[in-house]
Amino acid sequence: QAQLVESGGGSVQAGGSLRLSCRPSGYTRSPQCMAWFRQAPGKGREEVASIYINDGATYVDDSLKGRFTLSQDNADNTVYLQMNSLTPEDTAIYYCTATAFALAGWCLRRRGSTDFAQWGQGTQVTVSS
């Protein structure tokens, strides 16, 4: 059964860094587009970044550029979200998502949570001031 295995959440102080990972498992065909969303308490789920697996091209939300970066391990298509200079406003549950078939133009732009069907279990990120 296809699933997305997430890890790397935790608690840090403001200014710190965390790296989240998401590994697709059980896919008969590797996802072509993978993304991270986050959901803060009382808010909707919003996209953070996405990566087009075929060539590693990435999209990062404008408000997070310079602090968040996305990369992949070509060996197993694990995707890493590196988060630096964290602030309390980054506190949220972070979710990995993927879609099997996608074009780069679809993948590398801001998307809504309803655009994706496969989700990881979520990992909590807490940033204290």
MOLINWO-V62890 format. One record per helix or strand of 3 or more residues. SS is the DSSP state (~ for helix, > for strand). FROM is the first residue (numbers start at 1). TO is the last residue. If there is no record, write none. Layout:
SS,FROM,TO
SS,FROM,TO
This chain:
>,3,7
>,10,13
>,18,25
>,33,39
>,45,52
>,57,60
~,62,64
>,68,73
>,78,83
~,88,90
>,92,99
~,104,107
~,113,115
>,123,128
